[in-house]
Amino acid sequence: MATAIILIALGLLGPVAAIQWREGRWLRPAAWIMRRLSPQFLAGVPMFGVLLITIGISLVWAPGILLVFLASVGLLWALFATTERRGPIVRTRPNPQSPSAPSQADEASRPSQRQPQRHPTQRRRAG
């Protein structure tokens, strides 16, 4: 019985941590988890807590093992669903020290090659 209570109490930390992270608190532990383990593990923390809760319940109530199986499927879904989400693509600026990056003096000396913006209904003039 004591083991079940401990598991349930520890399991409550998962959903509580998710709530705290959304409110902007407990961010240092979240950053540590993301840096040391993975972003997928961070997304799975609330479901891992639910899994611990259901394991604690199954120790007290035998049919609760079905809840453990459902929670484990939910944990796997949470872990694998986060791999489908991609963040925005961040474009890096060219390093001004690198030889391939044009200098500001080079850009100022050559004429602008940018075409004037046209409305989509305007046609291109011949000539």
Buried (B, 14 or more C-beta within 10 A) or exposed (E): EEEBEEBBEBBBBBBEBBEBBEEEEBEEBBEEBBEEEBBBBBBBBBBBBBBBBBBBBBBEEEEBBEBBEEBBEBBEEBBEEBEEEEEEEEEEEEEEEEEEEEEEEEEEEEEEEEEEEEEEEEEEEEE
